[in-house]
Amino acid sequence: MELRHLRYFVAVAEEGSLSNAADKRLHTAQPSLSRQIRDLELEVGAKLFERQARGITLTPAGKVFLNHARLALLQVETAAEAARRAAQPDKPGFVVGFIAGQEVTWLPKTLRILREEAPGTEISFLSLTSPELAHSLMRGRADVGFLRREAQSTGLVYKPLIDEPLVVVLPISHRLSNAKSIDPRELTREIYIGPAKVAPTLRCVIDDYAKKEGISLQPAYESENLNAAISLVTSTGGMTLAPICAKNMLTPSVIARPLRGDAPTIPLMLGYNKSNTSALLKRFMLRSDELQAGMQKQISLK
């Protein structure tokens, strides 16, 4: 069994389609991909996929194999990254990752603490989706991150920072733009833009909220990130739900309004890899309580 077999398998499982995996992820011909998957199933000794008219789904054996395949690929990438870092032992560096929109709130205090603890360290920053940031932490490409608690995050340690309320983002020209708060039922009467599968934590919070409110949110569009969601709100005249940090990225054509009643919240975490031996990371985490001071008031919707 070769690593490429595992990469092909994971790509097909995540896309739910041989053609999409071949074209979008692997840039290979579909017949060749189908052959590789068949070879993998023969080597494993179990059927991993069920072929259906509208795509493919994992068999029970495939679901079990997927978790192990992801872990195996992650371990290989982590080993490669560790080797690259070992090749440059004298180059001090520290990488902080943020979910897009969080930098405005958390960067100033973060940078101050790091500069105080290690003035000569080269500090760099990443802006990624939460799942991407979790993977970067697992692979050793980032030292600490401001992210959600992700299900696929082997080896990560999370420290809660704050619970962010979700807000409604809508065009400034919308009929409800002057409302002090938005009734959640209005979301069902307008073009609703939902988060894509690349934001599973946010999707889960919104789905639970819709169930609690007794409403059905059927997205007309799905956005892969906050920038895309804001662009779709502008171009379609619709609405979306986003963490309150979205207000840091709003263009003049859109606004954010609180939800009426008991608004859902999504936790923001400070995460790091427990195998990371960085002395600066340890010192930073010892002072992480300083980040929370006064932040509840700062992130409130004005």
Phi and psi restraints in degrees (value plus and minus 20) as a CYANA .aco file:
   2 GLU   PHI    -126.8   -86.8
   2 GLU   PSI     139.8   179.8
   3 LEU   PHI     -79.7   -39.7
   3 LEU   PSI     -55.2   -15.2
   4 ARG   PHI     -81.7   -41.7
   4 ARG   PSI     -53.1   -13.1
   5 HIS   PHI     -82.4   -42.4
   5 HIS   PSI     -61.0   -21.0
   6 LEU   PHI     -87.2   -47.2
   6 LEU   PSI     -61.8   -21.8
   7 ARG   PHI     -82.7   -42.7
   7 ARG   PSI     -62.7   -22.7
   8 TYR   PHI     -83.2   -43.2
   8 TYR   PSI     -64.4   -24.4
   9 PHE   PHI     -81.1   -41.1
   9 PHE   PSI     -67.3   -27.3
  10 VAL   PHI     -82.9   -42.9
  10 VAL   PSI     -61.3   -21.3
  11 ALA   PHI     -82.0   -42.0
  11 ALA   PSI     -65.0   -25.0
  12 VAL   PHI     -86.0   -46.0
  12 VAL   PSI     -61.2   -21.2
  13 ALA   PHI     -83.0   -43.0
  13 ALA   PSI     -61.2   -21.2
  14 GLU   PHI     -95.4   -55.4
  14 GLU   PSI     -52.4   -12.4
  15 GLU   PHI    -103.4   -63.4
  15 GLU   PSI     -45.2    -5.2
  16 GLY   PHI      48.8    88.8
  16 GLY   PSI       0.1    40.1
  17 SER   PHI    -180.6  -140.6
  17 SER   PSI     111.9   151.9
  18 LEU   PHI     -86.6   -46.6
  18 LEU   PSI     -62.3   -22.3
  19 SER   PHI     -86.7   -46.7
  19 SER   PSI     -62.7   -22.7
  20 ASN   PHI     -85.1   -45.1
  20 ASN   PSI     -62.5   -22.5
  21 ALA   PHI     -83.6   -43.6
  21 ALA   PSI     -60.4   -20.4
  22 ALA   PHI     -86.8   -46.8
  22 ALA   PSI     -63.5   -23.5
  23 ASP   PHI    -100.7   -60.7
  23 ASP   PSI     -67.4   -27.4
  24 LYS   PHI    -108.8   -68.8
  24 LYS   PSI     -55.4   -15.4
  25 ARG   PHI    -123.8   -83.8
  25 ARG   PSI     -62.1   -22.1
  26 LEU   PHI    -127.3   -87.3
  26 LEU   PSI     -37.0     3.0
  27 HIS   PHI      32.1    72.1
  27 HIS   PSI      32.1    72.1
  28 THR   PHI    -156.3  -116.3
  28 THR   PSI     150.4   190.4
  29 ALA   PHI     -98.1   -58.1
  29 ALA   PSI     121.6   161.6
  30 GLN   PHI     -80.9   -40.9
  30 GLN   PSI     -62.6   -22.6
  31 PRO   PHI     -78.2   -38.2
  31 PRO   PSI     -59.1   -19.1
  32 SER   PHI     -85.2   -45.2
  32 SER   PSI     -60.6   -20.6
  33 LEU   PHI     -84.4   -44.4
  33 LEU   PSI     -63.6   -23.6
  34 SER   PHI     -78.7   -38.7
  34 SER   PSI     -60.2   -20.2
  35 ARG   PHI     -85.9   -45.9
  35 ARG   PSI     -60.5   -20.5
  36 GLN   PHI     -83.7   -43.7
  36 GLN   PSI     -59.6   -19.6
  37 ILE   PHI     -86.4   -46.4
  37 ILE   PSI     -61.2   -21.2
  38 ARG   PHI     -82.6   -42.6
  38 ARG   PSI     -61.1   -21.1
  39 ASP   PHI     -82.3   -42.3
  39 ASP   PSI     -60.1   -20.1
  40 LEU   PHI     -84.2   -44.2
  40 LEU   PSI     -64.4   -24.4
  41 GLU   PHI     -81.4   -41.4
  41 GLU   PSI     -57.7   -17.7
  42 LEU   PHI     -85.5   -45.5
  42 LEU   PSI     -61.6   -21.6
  43 GLU   PHI     -89.6   -49.6
  43 GLU   PSI     -59.6   -19.6
  44 VAL   PHI     -89.1   -49.1
  44 VAL   PSI     -55.0   -15.0
  45 GLY   PHI      65.7   105.7
  45 GLY   PSI       3.8    43.8
  46 ALA   PHI    -173.0  -133.0
  46 ALA   PSI     130.5   170.5
  47 LYS   PHI     -97.3   -57.3
  47 LYS   PSI     105.7   145.7
  48 LEU   PHI    -120.6   -80.6
  48 LEU   PSI     -44.3    -4.3
  49 PHE   PHI    -150.0  -110.0
  49 PHE   PSI     128.8   168.8
  50 GLU   PHI    -125.5   -85.5
  50 GLU   PSI     100.5   140.5
  51 ARG   PHI    -102.7   -62.7
  51 ARG   PSI     107.8   147.8
  52 GLN   PHI    -150.0  -110.0
  52 GLN   PSI     149.8   189.8
  53 ALA   PHI     -82.9   -42.9
  53 ALA   PSI     -55.4   -15.4
  54 ARG   PHI    -123.0   -83.0
  54 ARG   PSI       1.5    41.5
  55 GLY   PHI     114.0   154.0
  55 GLY   PSI    -177.6  -137.6
  56 ILE   PHI    -152.2  -112.2
  56 ILE   PSI     133.2   173.2
  57 THR   PHI    -149.9  -109.9
  57 THR   PSI     137.4   177.4
  58 LEU   PHI     -96.2   -56.2
  58 LEU   PSI     119.9   159.9
  59 THR   PHI     -99.3   -59.3
  59 THR   PSI     148.6   188.6
  60 PRO   PHI     -73.9   -33.9
  60 PRO   PSI     -59.3   -19.3
  61 ALA   PHI     -86.2   -46.2
  61 ALA   PSI     -58.0   -18.0
  62 GLY   PHI     -84.6   -44.6
  62 GLY   PSI     -58.2   -18.2
  63 LYS   PHI     -84.1   -44.1
  63 LYS   PSI     -60.8   -20.8
  64 VAL   PHI     -86.7   -46.7
  64 VAL   PSI     -63.6   -23.6
  65 PHE   PHI     -85.8   -45.8
  65 PHE   PSI     -52.8   -12.8
  66 LEU   PHI     -80.5   -40.5
  66 LEU   PSI     -64.8   -24.8
  67 ASN   PHI     -80.5   -40.5
  67 ASN   PSI     -62.6   -22.6
  68 HIS   PHI     -91.3   -51.3
  68 HIS   PSI     -56.3   -16.3
  69 ALA   PHI     -85.4   -45.4
  69 ALA   PSI     -63.4   -23.4
  70 ARG   PHI     -80.6   -40.6
  70 ARG   PSI     -64.1   -24.1
  71 LEU   PHI     -84.1   -44.1
  71 LEU   PSI     -61.0   -21.0
  72 ALA   PHI     -83.4   -43.4
  72 ALA   PSI     -64.0   -24.0
  73 LEU   PHI     -84.9   -44.9
  73 LEU   PSI     -59.6   -19.6
  74 LEU   PHI     -83.4   -43.4
  74 LEU   PSI     -61.0   -21.0
  75 GLN   PHI     -84.9   -44.9
  75 GLN   PSI     -57.3   -17.3
  76 VAL   PHI     -85.7   -45.7
  76 VAL   PSI     -65.2   -25.2
  77 GLU   PHI     -85.0   -45.0
  77 GLU   PSI     -58.9   -18.9
  78 THR   PHI     -83.8   -43.8
  78 THR   PSI     -61.5   -21.5
  79 ALA   PHI     -83.1   -43.1
  79 ALA   PSI     -61.7   -21.7
  80 ALA   PHI     -84.7   -44.7
  80 ALA   PSI     -62.0   -22.0
  81 GLU   PHI     -86.1   -46.1
  81 GLU   PSI     -59.6   -19.6
  82 ALA   PHI     -83.2   -43.2
  82 ALA   PSI     -58.5   -18.5
  83 ALA   PHI     -85.3   -45.3
  83 ALA   PSI     -60.6   -20.6
  84 ARG   PHI     -84.5   -44.5
  84 ARG   PSI     -59.6   -19.6
  85 ARG   PHI     -87.8   -47.8
  85 ARG   PSI     -57.8   -17.8
  86 ALA   PHI     -85.9   -45.9
  86 ALA   PSI     -47.0    -7.0
  87 ALA   PHI     -93.1   -53.1
  87 ALA   PSI     -34.9     5.1
  88 GLN   PHI    -147.5  -107.5
  88 GLN   PSI      40.2    80.2
  89 PRO   PHI     -87.8   -47.8
  89 PRO   PSI     -41.9    -1.9
  90 ASP   PHI    -114.4   -74.4
  90 ASP   PSI     -18.4    21.6
  91 LYS   PHI    -117.6   -77.6
  91 LYS   PSI      79.6   119.6
  92 PRO   PHI     -89.9   -49.9
  92 PRO   PSI     118.4   158.4
  93 GLY   PHI    -182.4  -142.4
  93 GLY   PSI     133.0   173.0
  94 PHE   PHI    -166.3  -126.3
  94 PHE   PSI     108.0   148.0
  95 VAL   PHI    -134.7   -94.7
  95 VAL   PSI     106.4   146.4
  96 VAL   PHI    -132.9   -92.9
  96 VAL   PSI     112.6   152.6
  97 GLY   PHI    -131.6   -91.6
  97 GLY   PSI     125.0   165.0
  98 PHE   PHI    -151.3  -111.3
  98 PHE   PSI     124.2   164.2
  99 ILE   PHI     -88.5   -48.5
  99 ILE   PSI     119.9   159.9
 100 ALA   PHI     -73.6   -33.6
 100 ALA   PSI     111.3   151.3
 101 GLY   PHI      80.9   120.9
 101 GLY   PSI     -39.9     0.1
 102 GLN   PHI    -103.0   -63.0
 102 GLN   PSI     -38.7     1.3
 103 GLU   PHI     -78.3   -38.3
 103 GLU   PSI     -61.5   -21.5
 104 VAL   PHI     -78.9   -38.9
 104 VAL   PSI     -59.0   -19.0
 105 THR   PHI     -98.8   -58.8
 105 THR   PSI     -63.3   -23.3
 106 TRP   PHI    -125.8   -85.8
 106 TRP   PSI     -38.5     1.5
 107 LEU   PHI     -84.0   -44.0
 107 LEU   PSI     -65.0   -25.0
 108 PRO   PHI     -76.5   -36.5
 108 PRO   PSI     -68.4   -28.4
 109 LYS   PHI     -88.9   -48.9
 109 LYS   PSI     -58.1   -18.1
 110 THR   PHI     -80.5   -40.5
 110 THR   PSI     -67.3   -27.3
 111 LEU   PHI     -84.5   -44.5
 111 LEU   PSI     -58.9   -18.9
 112 ARG   PHI     -81.9   -41.9
 112 ARG   PSI     -65.8   -25.8
 113 ILE   PHI     -82.5   -42.5
 113 ILE   PSI     -65.6   -25.6
 114 LEU   PHI     -84.9   -44.9
 114 LEU   PSI     -59.9   -19.9
 115 ARG   PHI     -86.1   -46.1
 115 ARG   PSI     -56.0   -16.0
 116 GLU   PHI     -89.3   -49.3
 116 GLU   PSI     -57.7   -17.7
 117 GLU   PHI     -99.5   -59.5
 117 GLU   PSI     -53.8   -13.8
 118 ALA   PHI    -168.3  -128.3
 118 ALA   PSI      59.5    99.5
 119 PRO   PHI     -78.9   -38.9
 119 PRO   PSI     -49.6    -9.6
 120 GLY   PHI    -112.9   -72.9
 120 GLY   PSI     -15.8    24.2
 121 THR   PHI    -103.4   -63.4
 121 THR   PSI     116.9   156.9
 122 GLU   PHI     -98.0   -58.0
 122 GLU   PSI      97.0   137.0
 123 ILE   PHI    -128.0   -88.0
 123 ILE   PSI     109.6   149.6
 124 SER   PHI    -148.7  -108.7
 124 SER   PSI     144.7   184.7
 125 PHE   PHI    -152.3  -112.3
 125 PHE   PSI     127.5   167.5
 126 LEU   PHI    -140.7  -100.7
 126 LEU   PSI     126.5   166.5
 127 SER   PHI    -145.4  -105.4
 127 SER   PSI      90.1   130.1
 128 LEU   PHI    -159.8  -119.8
 128 LEU   PSI     150.7   190.7
 129 THR   PHI     -90.9   -50.9
 129 THR   PSI     142.6   182.6
 130 SER   PHI     -81.3   -41.3
 130 SER   PSI     -66.3   -26.3
 131 PRO   PHI     -81.6   -41.6
 131 PRO   PSI     -58.7   -18.7
 132 GLU   PHI     -83.9   -43.9
 132 GLU   PSI     -59.1   -19.1
 133 LEU   PHI     -87.4   -47.4
 133 LEU   PSI     -59.5   -19.5
 134 ALA   PHI     -80.2   -40.2
 134 ALA   PSI     -62.8   -22.8
 135 HIS   PHI     -84.7   -44.7
 135 HIS   PSI     -58.1   -18.1
 136 SER   PHI     -84.0   -44.0
 136 SER   PSI     -58.4   -18.4
 137 LEU   PHI     -86.5   -46.5
 137 LEU   PSI     -62.3   -22.3
 138 MET   PHI     -84.8   -44.8
 138 MET   PSI     -54.6   -14.6
 139 ARG   PHI    -107.4   -67.4
 139 ARG   PSI     -21.4    18.6
 140 GLY   PHI      60.5   100.5
 140 GLY   PSI      -4.8    35.2
 141 ARG   PHI    -108.0   -68.0
 141 ARG   PSI     -32.5     7.5
 142 ALA   PHI    -156.9  -116.9
 142 ALA   PSI     128.8   168.8
 143 ASP   PHI    -111.6   -71.6
 143 ASP   PSI     -57.4   -17.4
 144 VAL   PHI    -169.1  -129.1
 144 VAL   PSI     131.7   171.7
 145 GLY   PHI    -166.5  -126.5
 145 GLY   PSI     129.2   169.2
 146 PHE   PHI    -118.9   -78.9
 146 PHE   PSI      87.6   127.6
 147 LEU   PHI    -173.9  -133.9
 147 LEU   PSI    -198.6  -158.6
 148 ARG   PHI    -110.2   -70.2
 148 ARG   PSI     144.1   184.1
 149 ARG   PHI     -97.7   -57.7
 149 ARG   PSI      88.0   128.0
 150 GLU   PHI    -114.4   -74.4
 150 GLU   PSI     122.9   162.9
 151 ALA   PHI     -84.9   -44.9
 151 ALA   PSI     -62.7   -22.7
 152 GLN   PHI    -110.0   -70.0
 152 GLN   PSI      60.6   100.6
 153 SER   PHI    -167.6  -127.6
 153 SER   PSI      36.7    76.7
 154 THR   PHI     -79.1   -39.1
 154 THR   PSI     108.4   148.4
 155 GLY   PHI      66.4   106.4
 155 GLY   PSI     -18.9    21.1
 156 LEU   PHI    -112.6   -72.6
 156 LEU   PSI     127.0   167.0
 157 VAL   PHI    -131.5   -91.5
 157 VAL   PSI     114.7   154.7
 158 TYR   PHI    -137.2   -97.2
 158 TYR   PSI     118.2   158.2
 159 LYS   PHI    -140.3  -100.3
 159 LYS   PSI     101.3   141.3
 160 PRO   PHI     -83.4   -43.4
 160 PRO   PSI     116.8   156.8
 161 LEU   PHI    -126.3   -86.3
 161 LEU   PSI     -75.3   -35.3
 162 ILE   PHI    -183.8  -143.8
 162 ILE   PSI     132.5   172.5
 163 ASP   PHI    -115.8   -75.8
 163 ASP   PSI      97.7   137.7
 164 GLU   PHI    -113.0   -73.0
 164 GLU   PSI     106.1   146.1
 165 PRO   PHI     -90.8   -50.8
 165 PRO   PSI     128.2   168.2
 166 LEU   PHI    -104.5   -64.5
 166 LEU   PSI     124.3   164.3
 167 VAL   PHI    -146.0  -106.0
 167 VAL   PSI     143.6   183.6
 168 VAL   PHI    -113.3   -73.3
 168 VAL   PSI     106.4   146.4
 169 VAL   PHI    -124.6   -84.6
 169 VAL   PSI     105.8   145.8
 170 LEU   PHI    -166.7  -126.7
 170 LEU   PSI     142.3   182.3
 171 PRO   PHI     -85.0   -45.0
 171 PRO   PSI     127.8   167.8
 172 ILE   PHI     -87.7   -47.7
 172 ILE   PSI     -40.4    -0.4
 173 SER   PHI    -108.5   -68.5
 173 SER   PSI     -19.4    20.6
 174 HIS   PHI     -88.3   -48.3
 174 HIS   PSI     131.0   171.0
 175 ARG   PHI     -81.9   -41.9
 175 ARG   PSI     -42.0    -2.0
 176 LEU   PHI    -122.2   -82.2
 176 LEU   PSI     -10.8    29.2
 177 SER   PHI     -84.9   -44.9
 177 SER   PSI     -44.7    -4.7
 178 ASN   PHI    -111.5   -71.5
 178 ASN   PSI     -22.1    17.9
 179 ALA   PHI     -89.4   -49.4
 179 ALA   PSI     123.4   163.4
 180 LYS   PHI     -90.3   -50.3
 180 LYS   PSI     -50.7   -10.7
 181 SER   PHI    -170.8  -130.8
 181 SER   PSI     141.1   181.1
 182 ILE   PHI    -132.6   -92.6
 182 ILE   PSI     105.7   145.7
 183 ASP   PHI     -86.6   -46.6
 183 ASP   PSI     109.3   149.3
 184 PRO   PHI     -78.3   -38.3
 184 PRO   PSI     -45.0    -5.0
 185 ARG   PHI     -86.5   -46.5
 185 ARG   PSI     -41.1    -1.1
 186 GLU   PHI     -85.4   -45.4
 186 GLU   PSI     -46.6    -6.6
 187 LEU   PHI     -83.1   -43.1
 187 LEU   PSI     -47.8    -7.8
 188 THR   PHI    -102.9   -62.9
 188 THR   PSI     -32.3     7.7
 189 ARG   PHI    -119.1   -79.1
 189 ARG   PSI     -25.8    14.2
 190 GLU   PHI    -139.6   -99.6
 190 GLU   PSI     154.0   194.0
 191 ILE   PHI     -87.9   -47.9
 191 ILE   PSI      98.1   138.1
 192 TYR   PHI    -124.7   -84.7
 192 TYR   PSI     111.8   151.8
 193 ILE   PHI    -130.2   -90.2
 193 ILE   PSI      96.7   136.7
 194 GLY   PHI    -124.6   -84.6
 194 GLY   PSI     145.6   185.6
 195 PRO   PHI     -96.3   -56.3
 195 PRO   PSI     126.3   166.3
 196 ALA   PHI     -99.0   -59.0
 196 ALA   PSI     156.3   196.3
 197 LYS   PHI     -87.2   -47.2
 197 LYS   PSI     -31.7     8.3
 198 VAL   PHI     -94.6   -54.6
 198 VAL   PSI     -25.6    14.4
 199 ALA   PHI    -143.2  -103.2
 199 ALA   PSI      46.2    86.2
 200 PRO   PHI     -83.7   -43.7
 200 PRO   PSI     -54.6   -14.6
 201 THR   PHI     -87.0   -47.0
 201 THR   PSI     -64.6   -24.6
 202 LEU   PHI     -84.6   -44.6
 202 LEU   PSI     -62.2   -22.2
 203 ARG   PHI     -79.2   -39.2
 203 ARG   PSI     -61.8   -21.8
 204 CYS   PHI     -84.4   -44.4
 204 CYS   PSI     -62.9   -22.9
 205 VAL   PHI     -82.6   -42.6
 205 VAL   PSI     -62.9   -22.9
 206 ILE   PHI     -88.1   -48.1
 206 ILE   PSI     -61.5   -21.5
 207 ASP   PHI     -82.4   -42.4
 207 ASP   PSI     -62.0   -22.0
 208 ASP   PHI     -85.2   -45.2
 208 ASP   PSI     -58.3   -18.3
 209 TYR   PHI     -85.8   -45.8
 209 TYR   PSI     -65.1   -25.1
 210 ALA   PHI     -80.9   -40.9
 210 ALA   PSI     -60.7   -20.7
 211 LYS   PHI     -84.3   -44.3
 211 LYS   PSI     -62.2   -22.2
 212 LYS   PHI     -83.5   -43.5
 212 LYS   PSI     -59.2   -19.2
 213 GLU   PHI    -102.6   -62.6
 213 GLU   PSI     -28.0    12.0
 214 GLY   PHI      52.0    92.0
 214 GLY   PSI      12.0    52.0
 215 ILE   PHI    -139.9   -99.9
 215 ILE   PSI     138.7   178.7
 216 SER   PHI    -133.2   -93.2
 216 SER   PSI      97.5   137.5
 217 LEU   PHI    -123.8   -83.8
 217 LEU   PSI      83.5   123.5
 218 GLN   PHI    -125.5   -85.5
 218 GLN   PSI      85.9   125.9
 219 PRO   PHI     -89.1   -49.1
 219 PRO   PSI     112.7   152.7
 220 ALA   PHI     -97.2   -57.2
 220 ALA   PSI     -47.4    -7.4
 221 TYR   PHI    -160.9  -120.9
 221 TYR   PSI     137.0   177.0
 222 GLU   PHI    -142.7  -102.7
 222 GLU   PSI     116.8   156.8
 223 SER   PHI    -131.5   -91.5
 223 SER   PSI     117.7   157.7
 224 GLU   PHI    -105.1   -65.1
 224 GLU   PSI     -34.8     5.2
 225 ASN   PHI    -178.3  -138.3
 225 ASN   PSI     156.1   196.1
 226 LEU   PHI     -86.5   -46.5
 226 LEU   PSI     -59.2   -19.2
 227 ASN   PHI     -81.0   -41.0
 227 ASN   PSI     -62.2   -22.2
 228 ALA   PHI     -85.5   -45.5
 228 ALA   PSI     -59.0   -19.0
 229 ALA   PHI     -82.7   -42.7
 229 ALA   PSI     -63.9   -23.9
 230 ILE   PHI     -84.9   -44.9
 230 ILE   PSI     -59.2   -19.2
 231 SER   PHI     -83.8   -43.8
 231 SER   PSI     -59.5   -19.5
 232 LEU   PHI     -89.0   -49.0
 232 LEU   PSI     -57.6   -17.6
 233 VAL   PHI     -79.8   -39.8
 233 VAL   PSI     -64.2   -24.2
 234 THR   PHI     -85.4   -45.4
 234 THR   PSI     -63.9   -23.9
 235 SER   PHI    -100.9   -60.9
 235 SER   PSI     -47.9    -7.9
 236 THR   PHI    -123.1   -83.1
 236 THR   PSI     -36.3     3.7
 237 GLY   PHI      56.7    96.7
 237 GLY   PSI      -5.2    34.8
 238 GLY   PHI    -111.3   -71.3
 238 GLY   PSI    -186.6  -146.6
 239 MET   PHI    -146.7  -106.7
 239 MET   PSI     135.7   175.7
 240 THR   PHI    -163.2  -123.2
 240 THR   PSI     140.6   180.6
 241 LEU   PHI    -125.3   -85.3
 241 LEU   PSI     113.8   153.8
 242 ALA   PHI    -167.6  -127.6
 242 ALA   PSI     134.6   174.6
 243 PRO   PHI     -78.9   -38.9
 243 PRO   PSI     134.1   174.1
 244 ILE   PHI     -82.7   -42.7
 244 ILE   PSI     -37.4     2.6
 245 CYS   PHI     -83.5   -43.5
 245 CYS   PSI     -33.4     6.6
 246 ALA   PHI     -79.8   -39.8
 246 ALA   PSI     -46.5    -6.5
 247 LYS   PHI     -83.2   -43.2
 247 LYS   PSI     -39.7     0.3
 248 ASN   PHI     -96.7   -56.7
 248 ASN   PSI     -30.0    10.0
 249 MET   PHI    -140.5  -100.5
 249 MET   PSI     -14.1    25.9
 250 LEU   PHI     -89.7   -49.7
 250 LEU   PSI     119.7   159.7
 251 THR   PHI    -107.2   -67.2
 251 THR   PSI     147.1   187.1
 252 PRO   PHI     -81.2   -41.2
 252 PRO   PSI     -37.4     2.6
 253 SER   PHI    -108.8   -68.8
 253 SER   PSI     -23.7    16.3
 254 VAL   PHI    -152.5  -112.5
 254 VAL   PSI     137.1   177.1
 255 ILE   PHI    -156.2  -116.2
 255 ILE   PSI     146.9   186.9
 256 ALA   PHI    -138.5   -98.5
 256 ALA   PSI     117.3   157.3
 257 ARG   PHI    -151.3  -111.3
 257 ARG   PSI     123.8   163.8
 258 PRO   PHI     -90.3   -50.3
 258 PRO   PSI     136.0   176.0
 259 LEU   PHI    -100.0   -60.0
 259 LEU   PSI     125.2   165.2
 260 ARG   PHI     -95.7   -55.7
 260 ARG   PSI     117.9   157.9
 261 GLY   PHI      68.7   108.7
 261 GLY   PSI    -169.7  -129.7
 262 ASP   PHI    -103.9   -63.9
 262 ASP   PSI      75.1   115.1
 263 ALA   PHI     -92.4   -52.4
 263 ALA   PSI     124.7   164.7
 264 PRO   PHI     -91.3   -51.3
 264 PRO   PSI     136.4   176.4
 265 THR   PHI    -147.3  -107.3
 265 THR   PSI     136.4   176.4
 266 ILE   PHI    -149.3  -109.3
 266 ILE   PSI     105.1   145.1
 267 PRO   PHI     -90.8   -50.8
 267 PRO   PSI     119.6   159.6
 268 LEU   PHI    -124.4   -84.4
 268 LEU   PSI     111.9   151.9
 269 MET   PHI    -137.0   -97.0
 269 MET   PSI     136.4   176.4
 270 LEU   PHI    -124.0   -84.0
 270 LEU   PSI      96.8   136.8
 271 GLY   PHI    -140.1  -100.1
 271 GLY   PSI     131.3   171.3
 272 TYR   PHI    -175.1  -135.1
 272 TYR   PSI     143.8   183.8
 273 ASN   PHI    -106.3   -66.3
 273 ASN   PSI     105.4   145.4
 274 LYS   PHI     -85.3   -45.3
 274 LYS   PSI     -35.8     4.2
 275 SER   PHI    -108.6   -68.6
 275 SER   PSI     -23.2    16.8
 276 ASN   PHI     -93.3   -53.3
 276 ASN   PSI     100.8   140.8
 277 THR   PHI    -118.9   -78.9
 277 THR   PSI      -6.9    33.1
 278 SER   PHI     -78.9   -38.9
 278 SER   PSI     106.1   146.1
 279 ALA   PHI     -86.3   -46.3
 279 ALA   PSI     -54.3   -14.3
 280 LEU   PHI     -87.1   -47.1
 280 LEU   PSI     -58.0   -18.0
 281 LEU   PHI     -79.8   -39.8
 281 LEU   PSI     -64.9   -24.9
 282 LYS   PHI     -82.2   -42.2
 282 LYS   PSI     -61.7   -21.7
 283 ARG   PHI     -89.3   -49.3
 283 ARG   PSI     -57.0   -17.0
 284 PHE   PHI     -85.0   -45.0
 284 PHE   PSI     -63.2   -23.2
 285 MET   PHI     -86.6   -46.6
 285 MET   PSI     -51.7   -11.7
 286 LEU   PHI     -84.9   -44.9
 286 LEU   PSI     -45.0    -5.0
 287 ARG   PHI    -125.3   -85.3
 287 ARG   PSI      -9.7    30.3
 288 SER   PHI     -85.5   -45.5
 288 SER   PSI     -42.8    -2.8
 289 ASP   PHI     -82.2   -42.2
 289 ASP   PSI     -45.9    -5.9
 290 GLU   PHI     -84.6   -44.6
 290 GLU   PSI     -47.3    -7.3
 291 LEU   PHI     -85.4   -45.4
 291 LEU   PSI     -53.4   -13.4
 292 GLN   PHI     -99.0   -59.0
 292 GLN   PSI     -39.8     0.2
 293 ALA   PHI     -81.8   -41.8
 293 ALA   PSI      97.9   137.9
 294 GLY   PHI      57.5    97.5
 294 GLY   PSI     -18.7    21.3
 295 MET   PHI     -93.7   -53.7
 295 MET   PSI     -50.5   -10.5
 296 GLN   PHI     -77.5   -37.5
 296 GLN   PSI     -61.9   -21.9
 297 LYS   PHI     -91.8   -51.8
 297 LYS   PSI     -56.1   -16.1
 298 GLN   PHI     -87.7   -47.7
 298 GLN   PSI     -53.7   -13.7
 299 ILE   PHI    -108.7   -68.7
 299 ILE   PSI     -21.6    18.4
 300 SER   PHI     -84.6   -44.6
 300 SER   PSI     129.6   169.6
 301 LEU   PHI     -98.7   -58.7
 301 LEU   PSI     101.1   141.1
